[in-house]
Amino acid sequence: MGMIKGKFLTVLYRAPFGDPIAIDVDGYVLSLRRDEAQLVEVEEFNA
């Protein structure tokens, strides 16, 4: 479970103090702590 380069993700929810963050990766909901989420490199995609 996790993410690989080239996958699309959507931020679903951020807790009130920013930890944890829930993201959707190809239909799988993944929960990350803020320090883990900071390690994810993203590019904005405009359809």
PDB file of N, CA, C, O and CB in Angstrom:
ATOM      1  N   MET A   1       0.847  -1.164   0.000  1.00  0.00           N
ATOM      2  CA  MET A   1       0.000   0.000   0.000  1.00  0.00           C
ATOM      3  C   MET A   1       0.893   1.227   0.000  1.00  0.00           C
ATOM      4  O   MET A   1       1.942   1.258   0.643  1.00  0.00           O
ATOM      5  CB  MET A   1      -0.964  -0.002   1.211  1.00  0.00           C
ATOM      6  N   GLY A   2       0.461   2.215  -0.721  1.00  0.00           N
ATOM      7  CA  GLY A   2       1.238   3.436  -0.798  1.00  0.00           C
ATOM      8  C   GLY A   2       1.091   4.095  -2.150  1.00  0.00           C
ATOM      9  O   GLY A   2       0.101   3.887  -2.850  1.00  0.00           O
ATOM     10  N   MET A   3       2.073   4.883  -2.511  1.00  0.00           N
ATOM     11  CA  MET A   3       2.018   5.630  -3.759  1.00  0.00           C
ATOM     12  C   MET A   3       3.271   5.376  -4.572  1.00  0.00           C
ATOM     13  O   MET A   3       4.341   5.105  -4.029  1.00  0.00           O
ATOM     14  CB  MET A   3       1.848   7.129  -3.492  1.00  0.00           C
ATOM     15  N   ILE A   4       3.117   5.470  -5.896  1.00  0.00           N
ATOM     16  CA  ILE A   4       4.259   5.401  -6.778  1.00  0.00           C
ATOM     17  C   ILE A   4       4.190   6.576  -7.741  1.00  0.00           C
ATOM     18  O   ILE A   4       3.134   7.183  -7.922  1.00  0.00           O
ATOM     19  CB  ILE A   4       4.302   4.051  -7.537  1.00  0.00           C
ATOM     20  N   LYS A   5       5.307   6.885  -8.347  1.00  0.00           N
ATOM     21  CA  LYS A   5       5.389   8.012  -9.266  1.00  0.00           C
ATOM     22  C   LYS A   5       4.371   7.855 -10.397  1.00  0.00           C
ATOM     23  O   LYS A   5       4.216   6.772 -10.961  1.00  0.00           O
ATOM     24  CB  LYS A   5       6.813   8.138  -9.838  1.00  0.00           C
ATOM     25  N   GLY A   6       3.680   8.951 -10.720  1.00  0.00           N
ATOM     26  CA  GLY A   6       2.724   8.959 -11.815  1.00  0.00           C
ATOM     27  C   GLY A   6       1.284   8.719 -11.402  1.00  0.00           C
ATOM     28  O   GLY A   6       0.391   8.805 -12.245  1.00  0.00           O
ATOM     29  N   LYS A   7       1.028   8.422 -10.140  1.00  0.00           N
ATOM     30  CA  LYS A   7      -0.336   8.195  -9.674  1.00  0.00           C
ATOM     31  C   LYS A   7      -1.017   9.529  -9.374  1.00  0.00           C
ATOM     32  O   LYS A   7      -0.376  10.482  -8.932  1.00  0.00           O
ATOM     33  CB  LYS A   7      -0.341   7.292  -8.421  1.00  0.00           C
ATOM     34  N   PHE A   8      -2.316   9.579  -9.620  1.00  0.00           N
ATOM     35  CA  PHE A   8      -3.101  10.759  -9.287  1.00  0.00           C
ATOM     36  C   PHE A   8      -3.630  10.606  -7.872  1.00  0.00           C
ATOM     37  O   PHE A   8      -4.008   9.509  -7.461  1.00  0.00           O
ATOM     38  CB  PHE A   8      -4.264  10.968 -10.298  1.00  0.00           C
ATOM     39  N   LEU A   9      -3.657  11.698  -7.132  1.00  0.00           N
ATOM     40  CA  LEU A   9      -4.222  11.655  -5.787  1.00  0.00           C
ATOM     41  C   LEU A   9      -5.097  12.870  -5.553  1.00  0.00           C
ATOM     42  O   LEU A   9      -4.948  13.907  -6.200  1.00  0.00           O
ATOM     43  CB  LEU A   9      -3.112  11.583  -4.728  1.00  0.00           C
ATOM     44  N   THR A  10      -6.001  12.717  -4.623  1.00  0.00           N
ATOM     45  CA  THR A  10      -6.909  13.785  -4.235  1.00  0.00           C
ATOM     46  C   THR A  10      -6.900  13.891  -2.722  1.00  0.00           C
ATOM     47  O   THR A  10      -7.052  12.885  -2.029  1.00  0.00           O
ATOM     48  CB  THR A  10      -8.346  13.531  -4.772  1.00  0.00           C
ATOM     49  N   VAL A  11      -6.724  15.099  -2.200  1.00  0.00           N
ATOM     50  CA  VAL A  11      -6.805  15.302  -0.753  1.00  0.00           C
ATOM     51  C   VAL A  11      -8.284  15.296  -0.382  1.00  0.00           C
ATOM     52  O   VAL A  11      -9.062  16.104  -0.889  1.00  0.00           O
ATOM     53  CB  VAL A  11      -6.100  16.651  -0.307  1.00  0.00           C
ATOM     54  N   LEU A  12      -8.662  14.386   0.498  1.00  0.00           N
ATOM     55  CA  LEU A  12     -10.059  14.259   0.911  1.00  0.00           C
ATOM     56  C   LEU A  12     -10.368  15.034   2.179  1.00  0.00           C
ATOM     57  O   LEU A  12     -11.432  15.644   2.291  1.00  0.00           O
ATOM     58  CB  LEU A  12     -10.404  12.808   1.113  1.00  0.00           C
ATOM     59  N   TYR A  13      -9.458  15.017   3.128  1.00  0.00           N
ATOM     60  CA  TYR A  13      -9.752  15.576   4.444  1.00  0.00           C
ATOM     61  C   TYR A  13      -8.457  15.930   5.165  1.00  0.00           C
ATOM     62  O   TYR A  13      -7.467  15.203   5.081  1.00  0.00           O
ATOM     63  CB  TYR A  13     -10.582  14.586   5.284  1.00  0.00           C
ATOM     64  N   ARG A  14      -8.474  17.030   5.859  1.00  0.00           N
ATOM     65  CA  ARG A  14      -7.392  17.407   6.759  1.00  0.00           C
ATOM     66  C   ARG A  14      -7.986  17.634   8.133  1.00  0.00           C
ATOM     67  O   ARG A  14      -8.960  18.374   8.270  1.00  0.00           O
ATOM     68  CB  ARG A  14      -6.640  18.677   6.253  1.00  0.00           C
ATOM     69  N   ALA A  15      -7.426  17.019   9.137  1.00  0.00           N
ATOM     70  CA  ALA A  15      -7.898  17.198  10.505  1.00  0.00           C
ATOM     71  C   ALA A  15      -7.726  18.663  10.914  1.00  0.00           C
ATOM     72  O   ALA A  15      -6.901  19.368  10.332  1.00  0.00           O
ATOM     73  CB  ALA A  15      -7.136  16.258  11.482  1.00  0.00           C
ATOM     74  N   PRO A  16      -8.483  19.128  11.897  1.00  0.00           N
ATOM     75  CA  PRO A  16      -8.439  20.543  12.295  1.00  0.00           C
ATOM     76  C   PRO A  16      -7.039  21.101  12.555  1.00  0.00           C
ATOM     77  O   PRO A  16      -6.779  22.262  12.235  1.00  0.00           O
ATOM     78  CB  PRO A  16      -9.256  20.728  13.521  1.00  0.00           C
ATOM     79  N   PHE A  17      -6.143  20.315  13.119  1.00  0.00           N
ATOM     80  CA  PHE A  17      -4.792  20.798  13.382  1.00  0.00           C
ATOM     81  C   PHE A  17      -3.804  20.309  12.327  1.00  0.00           C
ATOM     82  O   PHE A  17      -2.592  20.407  12.518  1.00  0.00           O
ATOM     83  CB  PHE A  17      -4.337  20.356  14.764  1.00  0.00           C
ATOM     84  N   GLY A  18      -4.326  19.776  11.200  1.00  0.00           N
ATOM     85  CA  GLY A  18      -3.490  19.390  10.077  1.00  0.00           C
ATOM     86  C   GLY A  18      -2.934  17.981  10.118  1.00  0.00           C
ATOM     87  O   GLY A  18      -2.166  17.605   9.233  1.00  0.00           O
ATOM     88  N   ASP A  19      -3.295  17.192  11.113  1.00  0.00           N
ATOM     89  CA  ASP A  19      -2.725  15.861  11.259  1.00  0.00           C
ATOM     90  C   ASP A  19      -3.802  14.916  11.776  1.00  0.00           C
ATOM     91  O   ASP A  19      -4.304  15.160  12.873  1.00  0.00           O
ATOM     92  CB  ASP A  19      -1.498  15.880  12.211  1.00  0.00           C
ATOM     93  N   PRO A  20      -4.185  13.891  11.094  1.00  0.00           N
ATOM     94  CA  PRO A  20      -3.674  13.368   9.833  1.00  0.00           C
ATOM     95  C   PRO A  20      -4.373  13.978   8.616  1.00  0.00           C
ATOM     96  O   PRO A  20      -5.308  14.770   8.739  1.00  0.00           O
ATOM     97  CB  PRO A  20      -3.826  11.865   9.807  1.00  0.00           C
ATOM     98  N   ILE A  21      -3.887  13.582   7.437  1.00  0.00           N
ATOM     99  CA  ILE A  21      -4.453  13.985   6.155  1.00  0.00           C
ATOM    100  C   ILE A  21      -4.911  12.720   5.448  1.00  0.00           C
ATOM    101  O   ILE A  21      -4.162  11.746   5.379  1.00  0.00           O
ATOM    102  CB  ILE A  21      -3.417  14.789   5.285  1.00  0.00           C
ATOM    103  N   ALA A  22      -6.127  12.721   4.924  1.00  0.00           N
ATOM    104  CA  ALA A  22      -6.644  11.572   4.178  1.00  0.00           C
ATOM    105  C   ALA A  22      -6.583  11.897   2.692  1.00  0.00           C
ATOM    106  O   ALA A  22      -7.054  12.950   2.263  1.00  0.00           O
ATOM    107  CB  ALA A  22      -8.106  11.217   4.614  1.00  0.00           C
ATOM    108  N   ILE A  23      -6.001  10.991   1.907  1.00  0.00           N
ATOM    109  CA  ILE A  23      -5.924  11.183   0.460  1.00  0.00           C
ATOM    110  C   ILE A  23      -6.462   9.951  -0.252  1.00  0.00           C
ATOM    111  O   ILE A  23      -6.403   8.838   0.270  1.00  0.00           O
ATOM    112  CB  ILE A  23      -4.470  11.471   0.018  1.00  0.00           C
ATOM    113  N   ASP A  24      -6.984  10.168  -1.445  1.00  0.00           N
ATOM    114  CA  ASP A  24      -7.462   9.081  -2.294  1.00  0.00           C
ATOM    115  C   ASP A  24      -6.421   8.835  -3.373  1.00  0.00           C
ATOM    116  O   ASP A  24      -6.048   9.751  -4.106  1.00  0.00           O
ATOM    117  CB  ASP A  24      -8.860   9.412  -2.921  1.00  0.00           C
ATOM    118  N   VAL A  25      -5.954   7.594  -3.469  1.00  0.00           N
ATOM    119  CA  VAL A  25      -4.994   7.199  -4.499  1.00  0.00           C
ATOM    120  C   VAL A  25      -5.618   6.047  -5.263  1.00  0.00           C
ATOM    121  O   VAL A  25      -5.617   4.911  -4.790  1.00  0.00           O
ATOM    122  CB  VAL A  25      -3.597   6.795  -3.883  1.00  0.00           C
ATOM    123  N   ASP A  26      -6.155   6.333  -6.450  1.00  0.00           N
ATOM    124  CA  ASP A  26      -6.791   5.310  -7.285  1.00  0.00           C
ATOM    125  C   ASP A  26      -7.857   4.506  -6.538  1.00  0.00           C
ATOM    126  O   ASP A  26      -7.915   3.283  -6.664  1.00  0.00           O
ATOM    127  CB  ASP A  26      -5.740   4.369  -7.825  1.00  0.00           C
ATOM    128  N   GLY A  27      -8.691   5.188  -5.769  1.00  0.00           N
ATOM    129  CA  GLY A  27      -9.791   4.521  -5.067  1.00  0.00           C
ATOM    130  C   GLY A  27      -9.429   3.975  -3.702  1.00  0.00           C
ATOM    131  O   GLY A  27     -10.297   3.442  -3.011  1.00  0.00           O
ATOM    132  N   TYR A  28      -8.194   4.089  -3.296  1.00  0.00           N
ATOM    133  CA  TYR A  28      -7.753   3.630  -1.983  1.00  0.00           C
ATOM    134  C   TYR A  28      -7.534   4.851  -1.101  1.00  0.00           C
ATOM    135  O   TYR A  28      -6.819   5.772  -1.495  1.00  0.00           O
ATOM    136  CB  TYR A  28      -6.450   2.769  -2.087  1.00  0.00           C
ATOM    137  N   VAL A  29      -8.135   4.877   0.082  1.00  0.00           N
ATOM    138  CA  VAL A  29      -7.975   6.011   0.997  1.00  0.00           C
ATOM    139  C   VAL A  29      -6.775   5.740   1.899  1.00  0.00           C
ATOM    140  O   VAL A  29      -6.716   4.731   2.602  1.00  0.00           O
ATOM    141  CB  VAL A  29      -9.272   6.245   1.845  1.00  0.00           C
ATOM    142  N   LEU A  30      -5.830   6.663   1.860  1.00  0.00           N
ATOM    143  CA  LEU A  30      -4.601   6.544   2.619  1.00  0.00           C
ATOM    144  C   LEU A  30      -4.535   7.686   3.620  1.00  0.00           C
ATOM    145  O   LEU A  30      -4.808   8.834   3.272  1.00  0.00           O
ATOM    146  CB  LEU A  30      -3.365   6.545   1.687  1.00  0.00           C
ATOM    147  N   SER A  31      -4.178   7.383   4.846  1.00  0.00           N
ATOM    148  CA  SER A  31      -4.062   8.400   5.884  1.00  0.00           C
ATOM    149  C   SER A  31      -2.588   8.619   6.190  1.00  0.00           C
ATOM    150  O   SER A  31      -1.847   7.674   6.461  1.00  0.00           O
ATOM    151  CB  SER A  31      -4.843   7.988   7.166  1.00  0.00           C
ATOM    152  N   LEU A  32      -2.176   9.887   6.143  1.00  0.00           N
ATOM    153  CA  LEU A  32      -0.780  10.237   6.387  1.00  0.00           C
ATOM    154  C   LEU A  32      -0.669  11.270   7.493  1.00  0.00           C
ATOM    155  O   LEU A  32      -1.502  12.168   7.612  1.00  0.00           O
ATOM    156  CB  LEU A  32      -0.124  10.761   5.110  1.00  0.00           C
ATOM    157  N   ARG A  33       0.360  11.129   8.288  1.00  0.00           N
ATOM    158  CA  ARG A  33       0.672  12.193   9.243  1.00  0.00           C
ATOM    159  C   ARG A  33       1.298  13.346   8.461  1.00  0.00           C
ATOM    160  O   ARG A  33       1.802  13.152   7.355  1.00  0.00           O
ATOM    161  CB  ARG A  33       1.638  11.683  10.386  1.00  0.00           C
ATOM    162  N   ARG A  34       1.263  14.522   9.029  1.00  0.00           N
ATOM    163  CA  ARG A  34       1.771  15.703   8.332  1.00  0.00           C
ATOM    164  C   ARG A  34       3.234  15.550   7.929  1.00  0.00           C
ATOM    165  O   ARG A  34       3.605  15.934   6.819  1.00  0.00           O
ATOM    166  CB  ARG A  34       1.609  16.931   9.206  1.00  0.00           C
ATOM    167  N   ASP A  35       4.073  14.997   8.804  1.00  0.00           N
ATOM    168  CA  ASP A  35       5.493  14.838   8.461  1.00  0.00           C
ATOM    169  C   ASP A  35       5.692  13.827   7.329  1.00  0.00           C
ATOM    170  O   ASP A  35       6.637  13.957   6.551  1.00  0.00           O
ATOM    171  CB  ASP A  35       6.289  14.398   9.697  1.00  0.00           C
ATOM    172  N   GLU A  36       4.819  12.823   7.226  1.00  0.00           N
ATOM    173  CA  GLU A  36       4.881  11.877   6.110  1.00  0.00           C
ATOM    174  C   GLU A  36       4.408  12.541   4.820  1.00  0.00           C
ATOM    175  O   GLU A  36       5.005  12.348   3.762  1.00  0.00           O
ATOM    176  CB  GLU A  36       4.029  10.627   6.411  1.00  0.00           C
ATOM    177  N   ALA A  37       3.336  13.320   4.913  1.00  0.00           N
ATOM    178  CA  ALA A  37       2.766  13.979   3.739  1.00  0.00           C
ATOM    179  C   ALA A  37       3.752  14.985   3.131  1.00  0.00           C
ATOM    180  O   ALA A  37       3.733  15.203   1.920  1.00  0.00           O
ATOM    181  CB  ALA A  37       1.455  14.684   4.114  1.00  0.00           C
ATOM    182  N   GLN A  38       4.599  15.591   3.941  1.00  0.00           N
ATOM    183  CA  GLN A  38       5.568  16.552   3.437  1.00  0.00           C
ATOM    184  C   GLN A  38       6.609  15.907   2.531  1.00  0.00           C
ATOM    185  O   GLN A  38       7.290  16.606   1.781  1.00  0.00           O
ATOM    186  CB  GLN A  38       6.252  17.240   4.588  1.00  0.00           C
ATOM    187  N   LEU A  39       6.741  14.594   2.587  1.00  0.00           N
ATOM    188  CA  LEU A  39       7.708  13.878   1.760  1.00  0.00           C
ATOM    189  C   LEU A  39       7.163  13.553   0.373  1.00  0.00           C
ATOM    190  O   LEU A  39       7.916  13.123  -0.501  1.00  0.00           O
ATOM    191  CB  LEU A  39       8.129  12.602   2.450  1.00  0.00           C
ATOM    192  N   VAL A  40       5.866  13.753   0.160  1.00  0.00           N
ATOM    193  CA  VAL A  40       5.234  13.441  -1.123  1.00  0.00           C
ATOM    194  C   VAL A  40       5.400  14.630  -2.060  1.00  0.00           C
ATOM    195  O   VAL A  40       5.010  15.749  -1.723  1.00  0.00           O
ATOM    196  CB  VAL A  40       3.726  13.088  -0.938  1.00  0.00           C
ATOM    197  N   GLU A  41       5.973  14.392  -3.228  1.00  0.00           N
ATOM    198  CA  GLU A  41       6.127  15.441  -4.229  1.00  0.00           C
ATOM    199  C   GLU A  41       4.931  15.382  -5.168  1.00  0.00           C
ATOM    200  O   GLU A  41       4.605  14.314  -5.687  1.00  0.00           O
ATOM    201  CB  GLU A  41       7.469  15.288  -5.016  1.00  0.00           C
ATOM    202  N   VAL A  42       4.276  16.513  -5.392  1.00  0.00           N
ATOM    203  CA  VAL A  42       3.096  16.561  -6.244  1.00  0.00           C
ATOM    204  C   VAL A  42       3.219  17.653  -7.297  1.00  0.00           C
ATOM    205  O   VAL A  42       3.925  18.646  -7.117  1.00  0.00           O
ATOM    206  CB  VAL A  42       1.845  16.782  -5.405  1.00  0.00           C
ATOM    207  N   GLU A  43       2.520  17.440  -8.385  1.00  0.00           N
ATOM    208  CA  GLU A  43       2.363  18.454  -9.418  1.00  0.00           C
ATOM    209  C   GLU A  43       0.869  18.645  -9.624  1.00  0.00           C
ATOM    210  O   GLU A  43       0.112  17.675  -9.640  1.00  0.00           O
ATOM    211  CB  GLU A  43       3.089  18.046 -10.760  1.00  0.00           C
ATOM    212  N   GLU A  44       0.444  19.894  -9.782  1.00  0.00           N
ATOM    213  CA  GLU A  44      -0.964  20.174 -10.001  1.00  0.00           C
ATOM    214  C   GLU A  44      -1.345  19.754 -11.419  1.00  0.00           C
ATOM    215  O   GLU A  44      -0.614  20.015 -12.375  1.00  0.00           O
ATOM    216  CB  GLU A  44      -1.273  21.677  -9.765  1.00  0.00           C
ATOM    217  N   PHE A  45      -2.499  19.101 -11.538  1.00  0.00           N
ATOM    218  CA  PHE A  45      -2.998  18.626 -12.820  1.00  0.00           C
ATOM    219  C   PHE A  45      -4.272  19.380 -13.144  1.00  0.00           C
ATOM    220  O   PHE A  45      -5.223  19.349 -12.364  1.00  0.00           O
ATOM    221  CB  PHE A  45      -3.245  17.091 -12.801  1.00  0.00           C
ATOM    222  N   ASN A  46      -4.306  20.053 -14.277  1.00  0.00           N
ATOM    223  CA  ASN A  46      -5.502  20.767 -14.729  1.00  0.00           C
ATOM    224  C   ASN A  46      -6.052  20.066 -15.954  1.00  0.00           C
ATOM    225  O   ASN A  46      -5.416  20.040 -17.008  1.00  0.00           O
ATOM    226  CB  ASN A  46      -5.190  22.262 -15.041  1.00  0.00           C
ATOM    227  N   ALA A  47      -7.227  19.503 -15.811  1.00  0.00           N
ATOM    228  CA  ALA A  47      -7.831  18.746 -16.920  1.00  0.00           C
ATOM    229  C   ALA A  47      -8.448  19.655 -17.952  1.00  0.00           C
ATOM    230  O   ALA A  47      -8.997  19.178 -18.946  1.00  0.00           O
ATOM    231  CB  ALA A  47      -8.882  17.789 -16.399  1.00  0.00           C
TER     232      ALA A  47
END
